[in-house]
Amino acid sequence: MRRLPLTLFTLTFFPYAVRSQQPAPKWTKGATCYEVFVRSFYDSNGDGVGDLNGLTAKLDYIKGLGVRCIWLMPVAESPSYHGYDVSNYYKVEPAFGTNDDFKRMVTAAHQRGLKIIVDMVLNHSSDRHPYFQAALHDTASPYRSWNIISPAEGGKGPWGAPAWHKSPVRDEYYYGIA
């Protein structure tokens, strides 16, 4: 039997309330959430990778912990293990299942009174994302200013590792950390 990792946290800050100047939804007051890294949570099909159907199968277990919400780490299509460099915001990572599996999981969670919070990674994307590819291939692309592209390398990244990558298209570099 697989062990289920347990990560619980209490909502003490809800960004919605700050941005909108509206009171936070009532369910958030004192709510405890269960954070799930789908890849390592529960594997429903025996391929060695946790998936959305596995999460759906364990919703009663999670509900039994007394939580009010599930906070999903990134589940969008991504070439990385952690999912924080999204290549397609409209598609679930195939190793986790399908968009329909995601919809079924959300419906099943709501039937149990559980809210779902999705960690949406909007501040950076994969080097495979179409907008990034457009920025590399076309210097007039409207997406070019969304990236840091330079004629020269700019040093190391925030953790001391190399952060500048040679463009495969022209003699320039782009900033990207893993």
Helices and strands as residue ranges (DSSP letters): E 8-10, H 15-20, G 26-28, E 32-36, H 38-41, H 52-57, H 59-64, E 69-72, E 76-77, E 88-92, G 94-96, H 99-111, E 115-118, H 130-137, G 144-146, E 149-150, E 164-166, E 173-175
